[in-house]
Amino acid sequence: MKQTRAIALAILTGVTLATSGCAVWRGQTTAEQYVDDRAITTAVKAKLIEDKTTGGLSINVDTLNGAVALSGFAKSQAEKDRAGQLAAATKGVREVRNNLIVRP
């Protein structure tokens, strides 16, 4: 009975470790880089929400290796441009892919 529990715990631990490393499998080289990307995403999202001219809640932010991808909808070209500017001005951002669709 104890041996079965130990095996089950070992399998569960292995599965947890394997799935938590998914970021490394999608092109990132280290866990540190994954954490950096998460911090960049959070910082960009916070700037978008704080800015009164952008609809931060309707803009999706994804970061991979310092490249930020913005997606979702903007109410105007000015809002789309401002979102791109805010993202580009965030520490750690190397590139911005502004995929926002302007939809009034």
QUITA-V964040 format. One record per residue. N is the residue number from 0. SS is DSSP state (H for helix, E for strand, - for the rest). Layout:
BEGIN
N:SS / N:SS
END
This chain:
BEGIN
0:- / 1:H / 2:H / 3:H / 4:H / 5:H / 6:H / 7:H / 8:H / 9:H / 10:H / 11:H / 12:H / 13:H / 14:H / 15:H / 16:H / 17:H / 18:H / 19:H / 20:- / 21:H / 22:H / 23:H / 24:H / 25:- / 26:- / 27:- / 28:- / 29:- / 30:H / 31:H / 32:H / 33:H / 34:H / 35:H / 36:H / 37:H / 38:H / 39:H / 40:H / 41:H / 42:H / 43:H / 44:H / 45:H / 46:H / 47:H / 48:H / 49:H / 50:- / 51:- / 52:- / 53:- / 54:- / 55:H / 56:H / 57:H / 58:E / 59:E / 60:E / 61:E / 62:E / 63:E / 64:- / 65:- / 66:E / 67:E / 68:E / 69:E / 70:E / 71:E / 72:E / 73:E / 74:- / 75:- / 76:H / 77:H / 78:H / 79:H / 80:H / 81:H / 82:H / 83:H / 84:H / 85:H / 86:H / 87:H / 88:- / 89:- / 90:- / 91:- / 92:- / 93:- / 94:E / 95:E / 96:E / 97:E / 98:- / 99:- / 100:E / 101:E / 102:- / 103:-
END
